[in-house]
Structure formats: C-alpha cells, structure tokens
Amino acid sequence: MTQENTALLEAHASALSFVQMGFAKQILLNVLGEDVEDRIKPDAMLVDDLGADSLDMVEVQCILDDHGLDAPDSAFTHHMRVRDLAAMITPGGVS
C-alpha cells in the first residue's frame, strides 16, 4: 500500500469517527438534555459522568434500534462510555 493510500484510509477513519461521535452526541443531547453538552467527551461515562439513568439507557438503545443499528442489551451497562456508544454507529445503519 502506498503512503497516499494509507493517508486516505486514515483520513476516512478519522472522518468516520467524527461522524460517529457527532451522532452519539446528538442522541445524548436528545435524551439527556442540552445541559450535558459540555460534558460529552469520548471517555465520559453515560451514568456516572452524564447522569443517565436506566430509562435513559433504554431510550438510547431504542434510538439506535430505530436507526437499524445493533444495540445489544449487554452493551448498555453502568460503565458504558460515549466512545462505546459511538462505536455502535456504523455506516449504512444511520438514516
């Protein structure tokens, strides 16, 4: 693989991560409210850092399901982080 191809793949992965984080942030803002916006960081824990409760977690899971994304119950734990949510967002699943 050439350096140019490697750079293109890295740029694509970076853009994808940006899109994934943006969609995760929108979901969290819709569920938890605008007051958590400044605390939404990749390593922030949904429960401990953002104040999500069990009903919020179910709502997030339902939003993912509504967009055709795989959102297994086992992923939605007390220790779930924003980056874990973003990782569930895959191309083709977001409409």
C-alpha positions in Angstrom: 0.0 0.0 0.0 1.3 3.4 -0.9 1.7 6.3 1.5 -1.1 8.1 -0.3 -3.5 5.2 0.1 -2.6 4.9 3.8 -3.2 8.6 4.3 -6.6 8.3 2.6 -7.6 5.4 4.7 -6.5 7.2 7.9 -8.5 10.3 6.8 -11.5 8.2 6.1 -11.3 6.5 9.5 -10.9 9.9 11.2 -13.9 11.3 9.4 -15.9 8.3 10.3 -15.0 8.7 13.9 -16.1 12.3 13.8 -19.4 11.3 12.3 -19.9 8.6 14.8 -19.2 10.9 17.7 -21.4 13.6 16.3 -24.4 11.2 16.0 -23.7 9.8 19.5 -23.6 13.4 20.9 -26.9 14.2 19.2 -28.5 11.1 20.7 -27.3 12.0 24.1 -28.4 15.6 23.8 -31.9 14.5 22.8 -32.2 12.0 25.7 -30.3 13.8 28.5 -30.9 17.4 27.5 -28.7 20.3 26.4 -27.2 20.9 29.9 -24.8 17.9 29.4 -23.3 19.2 26.2 -20.0 20.4 27.7 -19.5 17.0 29.4 -20.0 14.8 26.4 -16.4 13.6 25.7 -15.3 10.2 24.4 -14.3 8.9 27.8 -17.3 10.2 29.7 -19.4 7.5 31.3 -23.1 7.8 30.5 -24.3 7.1 34.0 -21.5 8.5 36.3 -20.5 11.5 34.2 -23.6 12.4 32.3 -26.2 11.4 34.8 -28.1 8.8 32.6 -30.5 6.5 34.4 -31.8 3.1 33.3 -34.7 4.7 31.4 -32.3 7.0 29.6 -30.2 4.0 28.6 -33.2 2.2 27.2 -34.2 5.3 25.3 -30.7 5.5 23.8 -30.9 1.8 22.9 -34.3 2.3 21.2 -32.9 5.2 19.1 -30.1 3.0 17.9 -32.6 0.3 17.1 -34.9 2.8 15.2 -31.9 3.6 13.0 -31.2 0.0 12.2 -28.1 -0.3 14.4 -27.2 -3.3 16.5 -27.7 -2.3 20.1 -27.4 -5.4 22.3 -28.6 -5.3 25.9 -25.2 -6.5 27.1 -23.6 -3.3 25.8 -25.7 -1.0 28.0 -24.0 -1.3 31.3 -23.3 1.1 34.1 -19.8 1.5 32.7 -20.8 2.4 29.2 -18.8 5.4 27.8 -19.6 7.8 25.0 -17.0 6.1 22.8 -18.7 2.8 23.3 -22.0 4.3 22.0 -20.2 5.9 19.1 -18.6 2.5 18.2 -22.1 1.1 17.7 -22.8 3.6 15.0 -21.9 2.1 11.7 -22.2 3.3 8.1 -25.4 2.2 6.5 -27.1 1.9 9.8 -27.7 5.6 10.2 -30.5 7.1 8.2 
